[in-house]
């Protein structure tokens, strides 16, 4: 069976909601459109909005420290520049994250699910087309459902692939085949990507995307089963093109 694309996801505000897409245009050396377009800098962040260079994820509010954030879902309204956020414990919120007053509303909205013993959310920031990725390049994250099923077998239970916060989910591969893609180019639909590195996972993956509760030792399963905390790969777009659910995925060089 050949490999194919099963799902496309974007996360408009870093660690603060996700939505699924059926198709999207990938652009060379860019993140998926509106993926990690914004982030929430916390009160101890070193991020400088006046000099928006890349900084590590530790400078932002994230599910690794605030697990309830893992249960946020999002709906982008690109024509209006707005995002609607939903959470099982909160009322829906629609904002334009570029407006300071809406950013302040988001900070207040997220406070009830933010741990009081951590640096608290402070301000919404944006880094344009670059995206607030965990990598210092504009990455697209890819996971293999075959590897996901291997982790589920190790755990002895089913978990949502959404825990890995991917952009692209691929099926039709043997477990861990994606690790052999490092340094190679792949074609997805009409787009081409260069696979750069494995993704080292954090505590966020232990948390349910439905409840925001830490309920599964995903990191322990990776370590005991395969001797590492890596799951999925980061790639960068090298050729602009449309991608759609069910598109073929193939290694081309």
Rosetta blueprint (number, residue, H / E / L):
1 X L
2 X L
3 X L
4 X E
5 X E
6 X E
7 X E
8 X E
9 X E
10 X E
11 X L
12 X L
13 X E
14 X L
15 X L
16 X L
17 X L
18 X L
19 X E
20 X E
21 X E
22 X L
23 X E
24 X E
25 X E
26 X E
27 X L
28 X L
29 X L
30 X L
31 X L
32 X L
33 X L
34 X L
35 X L
36 X L
37 X L
38 X E
39 X E
40 X E
41 X E
42 X E
43 X L
44 X L
45 X L
46 X L
47 X L
48 X L
49 X H
50 X H
51 X H
52 X L
53 X L
54 X L
55 X L
56 X L
57 X H
58 X H
59 X H
60 X E
61 X L
62 X L
63 X L
64 X L
65 X L
66 X L
67 X H
68 X H
69 X H
70 X H
71 X H
72 X L
73 X E
74 X E
75 X E
76 X E
77 X E
78 X L
79 X L
80 X L
81 X L
82 X E
83 X E
84 X E
85 X E
86 X E
87 X E
88 X L
89 X L
90 X E
91 X E
92 X E
93 X E
94 X E
95 X E
96 X L
97 X L
98 X L
99 X L
100 X H
101 X H
102 X H
103 X H
104 X H
105 X H
106 X H
107 X H
108 X H
109 X H
110 X H
111 X H
112 X L
113 X L
114 X L
115 X L
116 X L
117 X L
118 X L
119 X L
120 X L
121 X E
122 X E
123 X E
124 X E
125 X E
126 X E
127 X L
128 X H
129 X H
130 X H
131 X L
132 X L
133 X L
134 X L
135 X L
136 X L
137 X L
138 X L
139 X L
140 X E
141 X E
142 X E
143 X E
144 X E
145 X H
146 X H
147 X H
148 X H
149 X H
150 X H
151 X H
152 X H
153 X H
154 X H
155 X H
156 X L
157 X L
158 X L
159 X L
160 X L
161 X H
162 X H
163 X H
164 X H
165 X L
166 X L
167 X L
168 X E
169 X E
170 X E
171 X E
172 X L
173 X L
174 X L
175 X L
176 X L
177 X H
178 X H
179 X H
180 X H
181 X H
182 X L
183 X L
184 X L
185 X E
186 X E
187 X E
188 X E
189 X L
190 X L
191 X E
192 X E
193 X E
194 X E
195 X E
196 X E
197 X E
198 X E
199 X E
200 X E
201 X L
202 X L
203 X H
204 X H
205 X H
206 X H
207 X E
208 X L
209 X L
210 X L
211 X L
212 X L
213 X L
214 X E
215 X L
216 X L
217 X L
218 X H
219 X H
220 X H
221 X H
222 X H
223 X H
224 X H
225 X H
226 X H
227 X L
228 X L
229 X L
230 X E
231 X E
232 X E
233 X E
234 X E
235 X E
236 X E
237 X E
238 X E
239 X E
240 X L
241 X E
242 X E
243 X E
244 X E
245 X L
246 X L
247 X L
248 X E
249 X E
250 X E
251 X E
252 X L
253 X L
